[in-house]
Amino acid sequence: MSRDEAADMVNSFLGVDRNVVMGHFAKMNGLHLKHSDVEDIYSVNHGLADKAVAEGKSAHEIKLYRDRSIRAFLLFLVCCTIFSNKSSYYVDVVYLQYFQDLSAVREWNWGAAALVHLQHYLDDACLVTVNQMAGYMSLLQGWIISHFPGLSVWAQDPIYSEGMPRNAKFVPGAGHREPSSYRNSLDNIQTYDCVFSPYDDHRHVRPLINSC
C-alpha cells in the first residue's frame, strides 16, 4: 500500500484531514499513527456523535461519527494485542482496511491471523542477534503455562469459570527475570512435566476436533 492510498483510507474511514495524515506518516517515517493520535481520533468522533445526537442531526451523520470512533477503537485494540509490534507506541494503518465494513469484522479469521503474526516474530526471536519479542504475547504465555505448568510462577484466577476464555484462567506471577533458570528447567524437563492435552476438561464448553 502506498502512502497516498493509506492517507486516503485514513481520511475516508476515520475522517482525518489528508494533509494531517501525511504529516503523521512523515513524522513516523512509515504508514503509522501514534497511539495518542488514534486515541484523539476516537475521542473527537465520539464527541461529534454525542453532539449530533444532542442537536437532533440525521441518523446518517450520527452513524458516520460512531462508525469512525468504532474503527479507531478496533484499530487500537488489534494493534495492541494480536498485531502488536516491538515499538509499543504506534499502530500500522494497514489494518484499518479490515474495518471498512464493520458488519464483516466478526467474519475475519482473527485467530489464524494472530497465530501467523506471532509465528513471524517467533521466527525472528530464534536469531541470536534479536533480543526483543512481539506478537500476541498473552496467547503465547497462556499456551506455555497450559503445556508446561511447572515452568512459570502462576495461580488460577478465583473468578475464572469454564465459560470464559482459557487464558483468563491464569494469573501470572512475577516469575524469574533471568533466562538461565528457564534454560536449566528446559534442559532438565521430563515427559511428565509436559501436559500434552491441556484442554480435555474444557471440551464440554468448546468442543475440539481430534487431529491425531
KOLFIZA-440685 format. One record per atom (N, C-alpha, C): residue number from 1; residue in one letter; x, z, y; atom name. Coordinates in steps of 0.001 Angstrom, whole numbers, plus 500000, padded with zeros to 6 digits. Example, Ala and Ser with C-alpha at 12.3 -4.5 7.8 and 13.67 -1.06 7.14 Angstrom:
2
SITE     n   res     east       up    north   atom
SITE     1     a   513190   507800   494310      N
SITE     1     a   512300   507800   495500     CA
SITE     1     a   513200   507800   496700      C
SITE     2     s   512850   507080   497750      N
SITE     2     s   513670   507140   498940     CA
SITE     2     s   512900   507870   500030      C
//
This chain:
212
SITE     n   res     east       up    north   atom
SITE     1     m   500843   500000   498814      N
SITE     1     m   500000   500000   500000     CA
SITE     1     m   500885   500000   501244      C
SITE     2     s   500602   499084   502192      N
SITE     2     s   501379   499007   503414     CA
SITE     2     s   500974   500101   504394      C
SITE     3     r   501784   500301   505405      N
SITE     3     r   501492   501315   506419     CA
SITE     3     r   500215   500968   507174      C
SITE     4     d   500018   499677   507478      N
SITE     4     d   498804   499250   508189     CA
SITE     4     d   497562   499500   507343      C
SITE     5     e   497633   499186   506059      N
SITE     5     e   496491   499404   505167     CA
SITE     5     e   496161   500886   505063      C
SITE     6     a   497182   501712   504956      N
SITE     6     a   496971   503154   504862     CA
SITE     6     a   496360   503702   506145      C
SITE     7     a   496833   503215   507293      N
SITE     7     a   496290   503665   508577     CA
SITE     7     a   494821   503264   508715      C
SITE     8     d   494486   502051   508295      N
SITE     8     d   493092   501603   508345     CA
SITE     8     d   492209   502461   507437      C
SITE     9     m   492741   502853   506275      N
SITE     9     m   491978   503666   505341     CA
SITE     9     m   491702   505051   505915      C
SITE    10     v   492727   505661   506513      N
SITE    10     v   492539   506978   507119     CA
SITE    10     v   491552   506898   508273      C
SITE    11     n   491644   505837   509064      N
SITE    11     n   490719   505644   510180     CA
SITE    11     n   489289   505482   509698      C
SITE    12     s   489100   504714   508616      N
SITE    12     s   487761   504432   508097     CA
SITE    12     s   487159   505631   507371      C
SITE    13     f   487949   506314   506570      N
SITE    13     f   487415   507374   505723     CA
SITE    13     f   487413   508747   506386      C
SITE    14     l   488342   508959   507350      N
SITE    14     l   488450   510278   507972     CA
SITE    14     l   488151   510254   509468      C
SITE    15     g   488017   509051   510050      N
SITE    15     g   487659   508954   511462     CA
SITE    15     g   488785   509255   512426      C
SITE    16     v   490040   509138   511976      N
SITE    16     v   491187   509414   512837     CA
SITE    16     v   491628   508118   513505      C
SITE    17     d   491891   508183   514808      N
SITE    17     d   492334   507009   515551     CA
SITE    17     d   493552   506384   514874      C
SITE    18     r   493553   505080   514783      N
SITE    18     r   494596   504371   514050     CA
SITE    18     r   495984   504621   514645      C
SITE    19     n   496077   504647   515969      N
SITE    19     n   497375   504878   516609     CA
SITE    19     n   497888   506295   516315      C
SITE    20     v   496970   507253   516245      N
SITE    20     v   497351   508626   515906     CA
SITE    20     v   497891   508680   514483      C
SITE    21     v   497217   507964   513587      N
SITE    21     v   497657   507930   512191     CA
SITE    21     v   499051   507337   512082      C
SITE    22     m   499289   506240   512789      N
SITE    22     m   500607   505603   512740     CA
SITE    22     m   501683   506549   513283      C
SITE    23     g   501306   507363   514269      N
SITE    23     g   502239   508352   514787     CA
SITE    23     g   502589   509400   513740      C
SITE    24     h   501577   509838   512972      N
SITE    24     h   501831   510789   511885     CA
SITE    24     h   502763   510186   510842      C
SITE    25     f   502509   508924   510487      N
SITE    25     f   503349   508258   509488     CA
SITE    25     f   504800   508157   509963      C
SITE    26     a   504974   507873   511263      N
SITE    26     a   506328   507745   511807     CA
SITE    26     a   507058   509085   511754      C
SITE    27     k   506355   510173   512079      N
SITE    27     k   506967   511499   512045     CA
SITE    27     k   507326   511914   510625      C
SITE    28     m   506464   511544   509670      N
SITE    28     m   506668   511942   508283     CA
SITE    28     m   507534   510957   507508      C
SITE    29     n   507854   509827   508152      N
SITE    29     n   508690   508799   507518     CA
SITE    29     n   508084   508318   506196      C
SITE    30     g   506781   508121   506198      N
SITE    30     g   506083   507646   504998     CA
SITE    30     g   504583   507781   505163      C
SITE    31     l   503852   507420   504127      N
SITE    31     l   502384   507463   504172     CA
SITE    31     l   501897   508871   503858      C
SITE    32     h   502237   509796   504748      N
SITE    32     h   501945   511204   504515     CA
SITE    32     h   501256   511817   505734      C
SITE    33     l   500479   512866   505480      N
SITE    33     l   499920   513710   506530     CA
SITE    33     l   500287   515153   506214      C
SITE    34     k   500659   515898   507239      N
SITE    34     k   500957   517303   507023     CA
SITE    34     k   499693   518063   506638      C
SITE    35     h   499860   519160   505920      N
SITE    35     h   498716   519986   505548     CA
SITE    35     h   497914   520385   506776      C
SITE    36     s   498603   520746   507843      N
SITE    36     s   497910   521171   509063     CA
SITE    36     s   497091   520033   509669      C
SITE    37     d   497579   518796   509538      N
SITE    37     d   496825   517644   510045     CA
SITE    37     d   495518   517469   509279      C
SITE    38     v   495591   517610   507957      N
SITE    38     v   494393   517461   507126     CA
SITE    38     v   493406   518598   507409      C
SITE    39     e   493921   519794   507616      N
SITE    39     e   493063   520922   507946     CA
SITE    39     e   492343   520678   509274      C
SITE    40     d   493062   520120   510245      N
SITE    40     d   492444   519816   511548     CA
SITE    40     d   491358   518752   511404      C
SITE    41     i   491631   517731   510604      N
SITE    41     i   490636   516670   510376     CA
SITE    41     i   489364   517254   509757      C
SITE    42     y   489543   518142   508784      N
SITE    42     y   488394   518804   508155     CA
SITE    42     y   487608   519614   509182      C
SITE    43     s   488305   520424   509970      N
SITE    43     s   487639   521304   510937     CA
SITE    43     s   486895   520504   511998      C
SITE    44     v   487530   519435   512501      N
SITE    44     v   486903   518616   513545     CA
SITE    44     v   485616   517983   513032      C
SITE    45     n   485668   517375   511862      N
SITE    45     n   484480   516701   511334     CA
SITE    45     n   483400   517688   510915      C
SITE    46     h   483816   518853   510404      N
SITE    46     h   482840   519881   510064     CA
SITE    46     h   482125   520357   511327      C
SITE    47     g   482877   520526   512416      N
SITE    47     g   482269   520924   513680     CA
SITE    47     g   481355   519861   514243      C
SITE    48     l   481759   518594   514137      N
SITE    48     l   480921   517495   514615     CA
SITE    48     l   479625   517404   513819      C
SITE    49     a   479687   517686   512525      N
SITE    49     a   478477   517661   511702     CA
SITE    49     a   477514   518759   512134      C
SITE    50     d   478038   519959   512360      N
SITE    50     d   477183   521069   512813     CA
SITE    50     d   476581   520766   514181      C
SITE    51     k   477368   520172   515060      N
SITE    51     k   476878   519827   516397     CA
SITE    51     k   475784   518765   516308      C
SITE    52     a   475989   517775   515419      N
SITE    52     a   474989   516716   515257     CA
SITE    52     a   473668   517277   514739      C
SITE    53     v   473758   518259   513829      N
SITE    53     v   472544   518899   513311     CA
SITE    53     v   471837   519653   514429      C
SITE    54     a   472600   520400   515229      N
SITE    54     a   472018   521198   516321     CA
SITE    54     a   471364   520317   517380      C
SITE    55     e   471923   519137   517600      N
SITE    55     e   471389   518227   518619     CA
SITE    55     e   470350   517274   518066      C
SITE    56     g   470030   517417   516781      N
SITE    56     g   468992   516573   516177     CA
SITE    56     g   469386   515122   516036      C
SITE    57     k   470661   514862   515805      N
SITE    57     k   471129   513496   515626     CA
SITE    57     k   470578   512905   514325      C
SITE    58     s   470809   511619   514133      N
SITE    58     s   470290   510930   512958     CA
SITE    58     s   470958   511435   511685      C
SITE    59     a   470243   511303   510565      N
SITE    59     a   470775   511727   509270     CA
SITE    59     a   472034   510934   508920      C
SITE    60     h   472081   509674   509352      N
SITE    60     h   473252   508827   509074     CA
SITE    60     h   474497   509386   509755      C
SITE    61     e   474369   509807   511011      N
SITE    61     e   475518   510339   511748     CA
SITE    61     e   475974   511668   511153      C
SITE    62     i   475020   512508   510793      N
SITE    62     i   475355   513796   510175     CA
SITE    62     i   476093   513587   508870      C
SITE    63     k   475588   512649   508053      N
SITE    63     k   476221   512359   506773     CA
SITE    63     k   477630   511799   506975      C
SITE    64     l   477830   510993   508005      N
SITE    64     l   479140   510411   508285     CA
SITE    64     l   480181   511508   508493      C
SITE    65     y   479864   512491   509327      N
SITE    65     y   480794   513576   509609     CA
SITE    65     y   481001   514464   508381      C
SITE    66     r   479924   514717   507668      N
SITE    66     r   480040   515568   506478     CA
SITE    66     r   480887   514893   505408      C
SITE    67     d   480693   513615   505227      N
SITE    67     d   481490   512884   504230     CA
SITE    67     d   482974   512904   504600      C
SITE    68     r   483266   512765   505883      N
SITE    68     r   484665   512800   506316     CA
SITE    68     r   485291   514163   506060      C
SITE    69     s   484538   515221   506334      N
SITE    69     s   485078   516561   506098     CA
SITE    69     s   485273   516815   504606      C
SITE    70     i   484362   516300   503777      N
SITE    70     i   484493   516461   502323     CA
SITE    70     i   485715   515708   501820      C
SITE    71     r   485934   514497   502324      N
SITE    71     r   487103   513717   501904     CA
SITE    71     r   488397   514427   502282      C
SITE    72     a   488436   514995   503486      N
SITE    72     a   489638   515721   503913     CA
SITE    72     a   489885   516922   503012      C
SITE    73     f   488811   517628   502661      N
SITE    73     f   488956   518788   501781     CA
SITE    73     f   489442   518377   500398      C
SITE    74     l   488858   517326   499834      N
SITE    74     l   489240   516876   498498     CA
SITE    74     l   490679   516358   498480      C
SITE    75     l   491073   515644   499536      N
SITE    75     l   492454   515154   499617     CA
SITE    75     l   493426   516328   499626      C
SITE    76     f   493117   517338   500425      N
SITE    76     f   493962   518530   500487     CA
SITE    76     f   494003   519236   499135      C
SITE    77     l   492840   519326   498477      N
SITE    77     l   492735   520034   497199     CA
SITE    77     l   493591   519383   496118      C
SITE    78     v   493413   518079   495907      N
SITE    78     v   494137   517427   494801     CA
SITE    78     v   495638   517357   495074      C
SITE    79     c   496024   517253   496355      N
SITE    79     c   497443   517163   496673     CA
SITE    79     c   498134   518523   496622      C
SITE    80     c   497369   519598   496604      N
SITE    80     c   497960   520937   496477     CA
SITE    80     c   497873   521451   495044      C
SITE    81     t   497194   520718   494183      N
SITE    81     t   497030   521172   492796     CA
SITE    81     t   497556   520116   491833      C
SITE    82     i   496714   519196   491417      N
SITE    82     i   497112   518284   490338     CA
SITE    82     i   498132   517239   490777      C
SITE    83     f   498199   516907   492069      N
SITE    83     f   499161   515921   492547     CA
SITE    83     f   500176   516553   493496      C
SITE    84     s   500534   517792   493250      N
SITE    84     s   501471   518470   494138     CA
SITE    84     s   502849   517813   494059      C
SITE    85     n   503549   517822   495200      N
SITE    85     n   504897   517276   495243     CA
SITE    85     n   505887   518391   495590      C
SITE    86     k   507129   518044   495755      N
SITE    86     k   508160   519053   495971     CA
SITE    86     k   508231   519539   497420      C
SITE    87     s   507522   518884   498317      N
SITE    87     s   507611   519251   499727     CA
SITE    87     s   506815   520505   500054      C
SITE    88     s   505607   520626   499483      N
SITE    88     s   504717   521765   499720     CA
SITE    88     s   504202   521823   501153      C
SITE    89     y   504300   520725   501898      N
SITE    89     y   503753   520761   503250     CA
SITE    89     y   503075   519449   503674      C
SITE    90     y   503042   518442   502814      N
SITE    90     y   502332   517222   503188     CA
SITE    90     y   501542   516662   502005      C
SITE    91     v   500589   515783   502329      N
SITE    91     v   499786   515111   501313     CA
SITE    91     v   500063   513612   501398      C
SITE    92     d   499937   512935   500274      N
SITE    92     d   500077   511478   500223     CA
SITE    92     d   498702   510850   500439      C
SITE    93     v   498562   510040   501478      N
SITE    93     v   497249   509491   501816     CA
SITE    93     v   496777   508450   500809      C
SITE    94     v   497661   508005   499918      N
SITE    94     v   497268   507000   498929     CA
SITE    94     v   496106   507501   498068      C
SITE    95     y   496014   508837   497875      N
SITE    95     y   494947   509386   497040     CA
SITE    95     y   493593   509357   497735      C
SITE    96     l   493599   509084   499022      N
SITE    96     l   492341   509048   499776     CA
SITE    96     l   491417   507940   499280      C
SITE    97     q   491989   506874   498733      N
SITE    97     q   491179   505750   498278     CA
SITE    97     q   490223   506142   497150      C
SITE    98     y   490542   507200   496412      N
SITE    98     y   489686   507624   495313     CA
SITE    98     y   488483   508431   495788      C
SITE    99     f   488432   508707   497096      N
SITE    99     f   487302   509441   497662     CA
SITE    99     f   486461   508566   498581      C
SITE   100     q   486641   507253   498471      N
SITE   100     q   485846   506332   499277     CA
SITE   100     q   484363   506501   498956      C
SITE   101     d   484034   506502   497678      N
SITE   101     d   482662   506722   497228     CA
SITE   101     d   482590   508124   496638      C
SITE   102     l   482045   509061   497389      N
SITE   102     l   482039   510454   496952     CA
SITE   102     l   481190   510663   495702      C
SITE   103     s   480202   509798   495485      N
SITE   103     s   479360   509938   494297     CA
SITE   103     s   480104   509576   493020      C
SITE   104     a   481256   508880   493154      N
SITE   104     a   482018   508441   491986     CA
SITE   104     a   483202   509358   491684      C
SITE   105     v   483424   510393   492504      N
SITE   105     v   484588   511256   492332     CA
SITE   105     v   484605   511900   490946      C
SITE   106     r   483461   512355   490483      N
SITE   106     r   483410   513043   489192     CA
SITE   106     r   483618   512100   488013      C
SITE   107     e   483582   510808   488243      N
SITE   107     e   483743   509842   487159     CA
SITE   107     e   485214   509513   486884      C
SITE   108     w   486106   509869   487815      N
SITE   108     w   487527   509622   487584     CA
SITE   108     w   488056   510585   486529      C
SITE   109     n   489000   510115   485745      N
SITE   109     n   489599   510958   484705     CA
SITE   109     n   490745   511765   485326      C
SITE   110     w   490377   512838   486002      N
SITE   110     w   491368   513640   486710     CA
SITE   110     w   492312   514351   485743      C
SITE   111     g   491826   514704   484568      N
SITE   111     g   492676   515377   483593     CA
SITE   111     g   493841   514508   483157      C
SITE   112     a   493560   513254   482818      N
SITE   112     a   494619   512327   482407     CA
SITE   112     a   495591   512076   483552      C
SITE   113     a   495051   511945   484771      N
SITE   113     a   495906   511719   485940     CA
SITE   113     a   496839   512906   486173      C
SITE   114     a   496306   514122   485993      N
SITE   114     a   497126   515323   486170     CA
SITE   114     a   498257   515373   485148      C
SITE   115     l   497961   515002   483910      N
SITE   115     l   498977   515013   482859     CA
SITE   115     l   500064   513979   483119      C
SITE   116     v   499676   512790   483553      N
SITE   116     v   500660   511740   483841     CA
SITE   116     v   501568   512169   484989      C
SITE   117     h   500968   512740   486023      N
SITE   117     h   501742   513189   487181     CA
SITE   117     h   502712   514305   486785      C
SITE   118     l   502223   515246   485982      N
SITE   118     l   503070   516340   485520     CA
SITE   118     l   504195   515819   484626      C
SITE   119     q   503885   514880   483742      N
SITE   119     q   504898   514320   482842     CA
SITE   119     q   506008   513627   483628      C
SITE   120     h   505629   512971   484707      N
SITE   120     h   506627   512303   485558     CA
SITE   120     h   507640   513311   486080      C
SITE   121     y   507159   514450   486571      N
SITE   121     y   508072   515462   487111     CA
SITE   121     y   508813   516200   486009      C
SITE   122     l   508208   516324   484827      N
SITE   122     l   508920   516923   483697     CA
SITE   122     l   510092   516048   483271      C
SITE   123     d   509880   514739   483311      N
SITE   123     d   510975   513813   483005     CA
SITE   123     d   512132   514015   483986      C
SITE   124     d   511802   514137   485265      N
SITE   124     d   512845   514341   486278     CA
SITE   124     d   513541   515689   486092      C
SITE   125     a   512762   516699   485710      N
SITE   125     a   513310   518051   485587     CA
SITE   125     a   514342   518161   484467      C
SITE   126     c   514340   517207   483547      N
SITE   126     c   515306   517230   482449     CA
SITE   126     c   516704   516804   482905      C
SITE   127     l   516797   516215   484088      N
SITE   127     l   518096   515770   484592     CA
SITE   127     l   518879   516959   485129      C
SITE   128     v   520151   516990   484855      N
SITE   128     v   520988   518134   485239     CA
SITE   128     v   521100   518269   486756      C
SITE   129     t   520897   517187   487486      N
SITE   129     t   521025   517230   488945     CA
SITE   129     t   519763   517718   489639      C
SITE   130     v   518671   517897   488903      N
SITE   130     v   517389   518291   489501     CA
SITE   130     v   517207   519796   489383      C
SITE   131     n   516864   520438   490487      N
SITE   131     n   516652   521893   490466     CA
SITE   131     n   515292   522299   491012      C
SITE   132     q   514376   521319   491161      N
SITE   132     q   513017   521603   491605     CA
SITE   132     q   512019   520957   490664      C
SITE   133     m   510812   521517   490661      N
SITE   133     m   509758   521009   489790     CA
SITE   133     m   508471   520891   490589      C
SITE   134     a   507669   519902   490264      N
SITE   134     a   506374   519719   490921     CA
SITE   134     a   505364   519289   489872      C
SITE   135     g   504148   519006   490312      N
SITE   135     g   503082   518677   489379     CA
SITE   135     g   502104   519830   489280      C
SITE   136     y   501200   519755   488329      N
SITE   136     y   500153   520763   488165     CA
SITE   136     y   500750   521967   487434      C
SITE   137     m   501419   522835   488178      N
SITE   137     m   502168   523920   487565     CA
SITE   137     m   501274   524968   486900      C
SITE   138     s   500078   525162   487420      N
SITE   138     s   499159   526117   486782     CA
SITE   138     s   498796   525659   485372      C
SITE   139     l   498599   524350   485213      N
SITE   139     l   498302   523792   483899     CA
SITE   139     l   499478   523987   482949      C
SITE   140     l   500692   523711   483437      N
SITE   140     l   501888   523862   482605     CA
SITE   140     l   502100   525321   482210      C
SITE   141     q   501925   526223   483164      N
SITE   141     q   502121   527643   482875     CA
SITE   141     q   501085   528142   481877      C
SITE   142     g   499836   527723   482025      N
SITE   142     g   498801   528120   481077     CA
SITE   142     g   499089   527607   479679      C
SITE   143     w   499594   526377   479586      N
SITE   143     w   499934   525795   478276     CA
SITE   143     w   501055   526597   477625      C
SITE   144     i   502071   526952   478409      N
SITE   144     i   503205   527703   477871     CA
SITE   144     i   502755   529070   477368      C
SITE   145     i   501958   529774   478169      N
SITE   145     i   501503   531108   477773     CA
SITE   145     i   500643   531042   476518      C
SITE   146     s   499806   530005   476421      N
SITE   146     s   498915   529867   475260     CA
SITE   146     s   499705   529637   473976      C
SITE   147     h   500763   528853   474050      N
SITE   147     h   501523   528495   472855     CA
SITE   147     h   502686   529444   472569      C
SITE   148     f   503219   530066   473622      N
SITE   148     f   504351   530986   473460     CA
SITE   148     f   504053   532299   474180      C
SITE   149     p   503116   533082   473664      N
SITE   149     p   502674   534291   474376     CA
SITE   149     p   503768   535326   474596      C
SITE   150     g   504822   535313   473780      N
SITE   150     g   505884   536292   473940     CA
SITE   150     g   506960   535874   474917      C
SITE   151     l   506795   534693   475507      N
SITE   151     l   507847   534147   476359     CA
SITE   151     l   507669   534516   477820      C
SITE   152     s   506510   535055   478177      N
SITE   152     s   506233   535341   479575     CA
SITE   152     s   505536   536684   479725      C
SITE   153     v   505681   537265   480900      N
SITE   153     v   505002   538514   481216     CA
SITE   153     v   503605   538162   481733      C
SITE   154     w   502586   538543   480995      N
SITE   154     w   501233   538200   481397     CA
SITE   154     w   500244   539193   480809      C
SITE   155     a   499043   539176   481357      N
SITE   155     a   497963   540026   480860     CA
SITE   155     a   496671   539234   480926      C
SITE   156     q   495682   539655   480156      N
SITE   156     q   494400   538970   480192     CA
SITE   156     q   493562   539508   481343      C
SITE   157     d   492977   538602   482085      N
SITE   157     d   492138   538978   483218     CA
SITE   157     d   490894   539692   482698      C
SITE   158     p   490600   540887   483177      N
SITE   158     p   489451   541636   482658     CA
SITE   158     p   488099   540978   482941      C
SITE   159     i   488030   540105   483944      N
SITE   159     i   486749   539466   484270     CA
SITE   159     i   486600   538107   483583      C
SITE   160     y   487586   537743   482751      N
SITE   160     y   487519   536443   482076     CA
SITE   160     y   486394   536417   481055      C
SITE   161     s   485676   535293   481002      N
SITE   161     s   484666   535065   479977     CA
SITE   161     s   484922   533703   479363      C
SITE   162     e   484416   533487   478151      N
SITE   162     e   484713   532246   477421     CA
SITE   162     e   484152   531008   478107      C
SITE   163     g   483204   531194   479007      N
SITE   163     g   482642   530040   479707     CA
SITE   163     g   483514   529557   480850      C
SITE   164     m   484550   530313   481185      N
SITE   164     m   485447   529949   482273     CA
SITE   164     m   486565   529046   481766      C
SITE   165     p   487248   528314   482676      N
SITE   165     p   488394   527509   482248     CA
SITE   165     p   489434   528375   481546      C
SITE   166     r   490109   527816   480570      N
SITE   166     r   491052   528574   479752     CA
SITE   166     r   492175   529203   480582      C
SITE   167     n   492612   528498   481614      N
SITE   167     n   493694   529015   482438     CA
SITE   167     n   493303   530284   483190      C
SITE   168     a   492003   530484   483385      N
SITE   168     a   491552   531674   484098     CA
SITE   168     a   491728   532941   483269      C
SITE   169     k   492101   532788   482013      N
SITE   169     k   492253   533946   481115     CA
SITE   169     k   493486   534770   481455      C
SITE   170     f   494480   534149   482071      N
SITE   170     f   495772   534802   482226     CA
SITE   170     f   496018   535294   483645      C
SITE   171     v   496662   536441   483717      N
SITE   171     v   497147   536975   484994     CA
SITE   171     v   498663   537122   484844      C
SITE   172     p   499426   536109   485229      N
SITE   172     p   500881   536175   485032     CA
SITE   172     p   501510   537296   485846      C
SITE   173     g   502519   537914   485268      N
SITE   173     g   503266   538935   485983     CA
SITE   173     g   504446   538333   486704      C
SITE   174     a   505294   539188   487217      N
SITE   174     a   506455   538705   487970     CA
SITE   174     a   507465   537997   487064      C
SITE   175     g   507553   538448   485818      N
SITE   175     g   508447   537790   484863     CA
SITE   175     g   509906   537994   485196      C
SITE   176     h   510743   537109   484675      N
SITE   176     h   512188   537182   484879     CA
SITE   176     h   512615   535979   485711      C
SITE   177     r   513357   536230   486743      N
SITE   177     r   513780   535147   487620     CA
SITE   177     r   515022   534428   487099      C
SITE   178     e   515773   535099   486258      N
SITE   178     e   516987   534488   485739     CA
SITE   178     e   516657   533607   484527      C
SITE   179     p   517063   532343   484546      N
SITE   179     p   516742   531441   483425     CA
SITE   179     p   517429   531820   482121      C
SITE   180     s   518499   532621   482182      N
SITE   180     s   519243   532951   480972     CA
SITE   180     s   518381   533691   479956      C
SITE   181     s   517475   534552   480421      N
SITE   181     s   516616   535291   479492     CA
SITE   181     s   515682   534356   478745      C
SITE   182     y   515184   533336   479433      N
SITE   182     y   514312   532370   478778     CA
SITE   182     y   515102   531503   477800      C
SITE   183     r   516307   531162   478173      N
SITE   183     r   517139   530357   477271     CA
SITE   183     r   517452   531124   475996      C
SITE   184     n   517731   532412   476139      N
SITE   184     n   518001   533232   474957     CA
SITE   184     n   516768   533329   474067      C
SITE   185     s   515609   533479   474696      N
SITE   185     s   514365   533566   473928     CA
SITE   185     s   514094   532265   473181      C
SITE   186     l   514320   531132   473849      N
SITE   186     l   514102   529837   473206     CA
SITE   186     l   515098   529605   472075      C
SITE   187     d   516340   530045   472268      N
SITE   187     d   517358   529883   471222     CA
SITE   187     d   517010   530680   469966      C
SITE   188     n   516340   531801   470148      N
SITE   188     n   516041   532698   469023     CA
SITE   188     n   514588   532615   468556      C
SITE   189     i   513831   531653   469053      N
SITE   189     i   512411   531584   468730     CA
SITE   189     i   512211   531239   467256      C
SITE   190     q   511193   531837   466674      N
SITE   190     q   510837   531592   465284     CA
SITE   190     q   509442   530948   465226      C
SITE   191     t   509121   530409   464063      N
SITE   191     t   507820   529736   463951     CA
SITE   191     t   506659   530689   464211      C
SITE   192     y   506802   531954   463838      N
SITE   192     y   505711   532898   464050     CA
SITE   192     y   505575   533308   465524      C
SITE   193     d   506529   532907   466357      N
SITE   193     d   506428   533186   467786     CA
SITE   193     d   505584   532146   468512      C
SITE   194     c   505286   531056   467834      N
SITE   194     c   504525   529966   468442     CA
SITE   194     c   503106   529937   467906      C
SITE   195     v   502126   529840   468813      N
SITE   195     v   500720   529694   468430     CA
SITE   195     v   500417   528198   468439      C
SITE   196     f   500324   527617   467246      N
SITE   196     f   500194   526165   467147     CA
SITE   196     f   498793   525667   467502      C
SITE   197     s   497797   526500   467323      N
SITE   197     s   496424   526093   467629     CA
SITE   197     s   495739   527199   468428      C
SITE   198     p   496056   527294   469726      N
SITE   198     p   495573   528422   470523     CA
SITE   198     p   494116   528317   470958      C
SITE   199     y   493456   527200   470658      N
SITE   199     y   492107   527009   471181     CA
SITE   199     y   491028   527114   470109      C
SITE   200     d   491394   527536   468904      N
SITE   200     d   490403   527611   467825     CA
SITE   200     d   489248   528547   468176      C
SITE   201     d   489548   529664   468814      N
SITE   201     d   488494   530617   469141     CA
SITE   201     d   487696   530212   470368      C
SITE   202     h   487997   529018   470899      N
SITE   202     h   487306   528528   472095     CA
SITE   202     h   486398   527341   471780      C
SITE   203     r   486368   526954   470496      N
SITE   203     r   485636   525739   470130     CA
SITE   203     r   484124   525877   470271      C
SITE   204     h   483607   527099   470212      N
SITE   204     h   482169   527261   470377     CA
SITE   204     h   481742   527010   471818      C
SITE   205     v   482700   527050   472740      N
SITE   205     v   482408   526770   474153     CA
SITE   205     v   482716   525318   474473      C
SITE   206     r   483869   524822   474018      N
SITE   206     r   484278   523436   474295     CA
SITE   206     r   484845   522845   473016      C
SITE   207     p   484002   522128   472252      N
SITE   207     p   484452   521528   471002     CA
SITE   207     p   485604   520555   471227      C
SITE   208     l   486572   520588   470332      N
SITE   208     l   487731   519700   470435     CA
SITE   208     l   487769   518763   469239      C
SITE   209     i   488348   517598   469456      N
SITE   209     i   488469   516610   468375     CA
SITE   209     i   489739   516883   467586      C
SITE   210     n   489618   516964   466267      N
SITE   210     n   490796   517132   465418     CA
SITE   210     n   491606   515836   465409      C
SITE   211     s   492840   515919   465886      N
SITE   211     s   493671   514715   465961     CA
SITE   211     s   494656   514645   464796      C
SITE   212     c   494865   515744   464108      N
SITE   212     c   495772   515716   462955     CA
SITE   212     c   495432   516877   462039      C
//
